[in-house]
């Protein structure tokens, strides 16, 4: 879990557009972020396994 100060800093509008840091809305993690869902890979996997993300199923072939 990211510190509250780090999350607050990332929500401010940056001086330059290249400094945007996208973070998971659930835990605040910045690495392994998936833009389509707004989640990090860990939270995505937990929520998908629990069936909380509609249309996402575990692959099997």
N, C-alpha and C positions, 0 to 999 in steps of 0.2 A: 504494500500500500504506500503510495506516494504521500509525502508530507503536504499538509494543507497549504503551506506557503508556496510550495512548488506548483501545486494545482492552480492556485490563485494567480500566480505569475504567468502561467501558460494561457490563462483565459483573457489576459489583457491584450489589447491590440498592439502588435509589435511595431517597432520603428520601421522595419523593412519587411516586406512580404516573405522573404526567404527565411525569416526567423520563426515562422509559424511552427509550433510544436503541437501535434495532434495527440491527444491522450484518451485512454479508455475512460468512458464516462462512469464506469462502475468502480474501478480500482485506482485509476490515475496513471497506469503504466504507459510509457511512451514507446517502448520497443515491442515489436511484434503486433503493431496496430493494423487493423483491417478497416479501411475507410467505409466500405459498403455497410458495415454493421456498427461502426463506432465503438468497437470492442477490441481488446487485446486478444491474442491467441488463446490465453488461458481461460479468460472469462467466456470467450466464444465457445470453447470446447465444453466447459461446464454447462452452459445454458443450452447448447445443442443436445447434449446427452440427456438433459432433463426435459427436452421437448419444449423449451421456452422460446425458441426462435422458429417461427412458422416457415415451412418449406425446406428446412434443412434436415437431411437424414444422413446417417452414417453410411459411407460407401461400402458396398460388398459386391464382389463379382467372382 
